[in-house]
Amino acid sequence: MTSVPDNLTSGLARRRSLLASGALATGSAFLMPKATRAQTGFPSRPLRLVHAFAPGSGTDNTGRAIADRLSALLGQPVVVENRPGANMIIGTEYAARQPADGHTLIMVTLDNLGINPNVYRNPGYAVGDFDPLTLIGFLPLVLIGPAGSRFSSFEHMRRELSTARESAFFGTWGVGSVAHMYGELLRMETGVNLQFVPFAGAAPATTALLGGQIDFTLSSAFTSASQIRQGSVKAFAIGGDARHPELPDVPTFAELGFPKVSAVQWHGIAVRAGGNRAIIDRLYAALHQMLDEPETRTRLLRSGYSGIDGRTPDAFAGFIAEETRTWADVVRASGVTATR
C-alpha cells in the first residue's frame, strides 16, 4: 500500500473542511452594494463565456443557463464559446490569451485550475491568468461498476484488490483528469491495485464499463442516478459529506472509512485577469444576484449540484489556491505527469 505523506493528509483535511463549509462563506456577500453599468461603464459590448468542454455536456448545459440569466442582468448578450479538448487545456489557454477587459469569462473547474497546472509541465496558462469571481457549487461523483461486477461491495473490492495477485481496470476521463486523480487518491488511500485506462471523456468510459471492458469508473451522481436505479450499473460509493438524496442507499467514502477521497467536482466562474476591481465587483454582483434567485437555485440543484455556493471573489481565490496546493501534493505522491 502506498503511504500517504503527512503534508498530503493535512492538505486533504483542509480541503474537506473547505468543501464542508463553503456555503458559510457567502454570508458577507449579501452586504455588497451592487455596482451599476453607469458606475463602471461595463459591459460595453457582448461578453463571451468560454467553455473548455464539448457542447451538450452537463457542464455545458449548466453554463448556458448561467449565460442566459447573466445576459439579462448585465444588459449585454453573454455568448457561450465552446473550445473543448486536451482535458480543458485548449479552451483555458484560449481564454488566458484574451484582452483583460472583463468581457471574457470562463467556467473553471477542479480540472483546469486545481489539477492541470500540477500534472502538465506546460499547460499554456497559469492560475494567475484569471481573476476568480464565484464558486457555483459542488457535484458529487459516484464510483460505479458494471451490473454484473465481480465485487459485491466496496469492502469486498478493497479486500480482493489489496493483494498483489488481483487488480482491476479503472476507466478515467483522460490522463490527469478528475476521474484519474481521484482514482489515484483512492488507490493511495485504500491500497487497492488499479490499472488506469484513459478515455476521451466520462461518456466513453461509461460505455466501456457497460460493455464489461473495465471494472470501475467515476460518474456524476446526476448522470448515473437513473442507471443505478435501473440496475444497469452498480454503485459502490459516492463523494461528498452526505448521501445523495437521489441515491440514499449508496454510502459515502467517508462512511466507508476513507474521508480523504472526497470525490467531488466543483464549478465556478472566472474572468481574464487584469481588469480593474470595479469590473470584478460588477460581475460578482450579477452572479450573486443570479445565484440568490430561487428559480436559478432550483434549476442548478436539479442539474446535480449538492448545494449552491456563491462565495465572494476573494474567498473563491483562497479556495482555488488551497485546491492547487492540495492537488500538487496528490500529483507528486502519485507520480502522474503529462505533456500536451
Protein Blocks (a to p, Z undefined) as FASTA:
>chain_A
ZZddfklmmmmmmmmmmmmmmmmmmmmmmmpccddfklnopafbdcddddfbdehiaklm
mmmmmmmmmmmmnopacdddddeeehhlmmmmmmmmpccehpaccdddfklmmmmmmmpm
bgopafklpccfbdfbdcdddddddfklcbfbfklmmmmmmpfkbccddddebehiaklm
mmmmmmmmnopacdddddfbfklmmmmmmnopafbdcddfklmmmmmmnopaccfbdedj
bdcfklmmbccfklnopaklnopadddddddehiafklmmmmmmmmmmmmmpmklmmmmm
mnopabdehiafklmmmmmmmmmmmmmmmmmmnopacdZZ
